[in-house]
Amino acid sequence: MAKITLENIRHSYTADVEKSGDWALKEMDIVWSDGGAYALLGPSGCGKTTLLNIISGLLVPTEGRVLFNDRDVTDLASDQRHIAQVFQFPVVYDTMTVYENLAFPLRNRGMDPVKIKHRVHEIAQMLDLETVLDNRASGLTADGKQKISLGRGLVRDDVNVIMFDEPLTVIDPHLKWLLRSKLKRLHQQVGATMIYVTHDQTEALTFADKVVVMHEGVVVQVGTPVELFQKPNHTFVGHFIGSPGMNFLPCQLMDGAPTFDGNRIDVSAEFSVPDTAERIEIGIRPEFIKIADQGLSVDIVKVDDVGRYRIVESRYKQHTIKLIVPEGVSIPVDKAKIQFEPSNTHLYADHWILT
């Protein structure tokens, strides 16, 4: 296991970097604590795989350093970093048994056969593979094969970090939930540093202690699932996390107070707007807006009943405002008044949070 530090990392696939768009990864500093469970979350093309390849040693960053436990490994090859990686599609040796697949990394390192047997059975028990150890891997389902891939990383005791690159993409939805829960329990059991790469917010938020959110080559926020939900540092995080995502409304300052179309809006904290700010917005999640007797007057456009709550789409002039209404709360047919919860209403300037 290792603490992983990315120091002033930037990377470009273009030899002559002339503009910011040429950087696949823009400058970032991240510390992944020893034994932590992290998710690297973002849409396709945001730089997740590039960052993963830099950590694993498949890429040398254009700028910056990679440190494992404060040792500079930037120029070390992958096989010298003691990395285990589980890919999107299971990588197994079909002609081998499950036991032989799990034992393979240990045999390559010349471990004593008695110790190999003990270690393989220990990992097989964790992964619910004990009953199929003598079966050929070719006969297993996709989730069974993915468990083998995971087991080959866990079976070694010299691994600094286990990295998962979209590991549940090909798994059946029900089995995906089971395997994701298994990964969470395994991290608690073995305590290895784990980095889970995904574009799926549900996978990221249920697996990780901390989530690293990326957007256009930039790490826009590192935080717990609660922090990402309650206080997004960037408008992208507000849009990307949550279903539906955060509401963002244009803001003007009147006598130093934030307003929306002349309506004063109380926000969560004191703020200071930079002189260079070109765009100011009010951000609030649908969960923190309620129907009330007084407040902003809106038209009710649509109500979607999703079981435990309703998603209400309202309209104020040309602006759409979504709110989540619990069961048992009455929703007016056409017009309503809504109120924002001040402690969860935030101010953003040029996409970054001010409060």
Helices and strands as residue ranges (DSSP letters): E 4-12, G 20-22, E 23-32, E 37-41, H 48-56, E 63-68, E 71-72, G 78-80, E 83-86, H 98-108, H 113-126, G 130-132, G 137-139, H 142-154, E 161-165, H 173-190, E 194-198, H 201-207, E 210-215, E 218-223, H 225-230, H 235-240, E 247-250, E 252-254, E 257-260, E 263-264, E 280-284, G 286-288, E 289-292, E 296-305, E 309-316, E 319-326, E 335-340, G 342-344, E 345-349, E 352-353
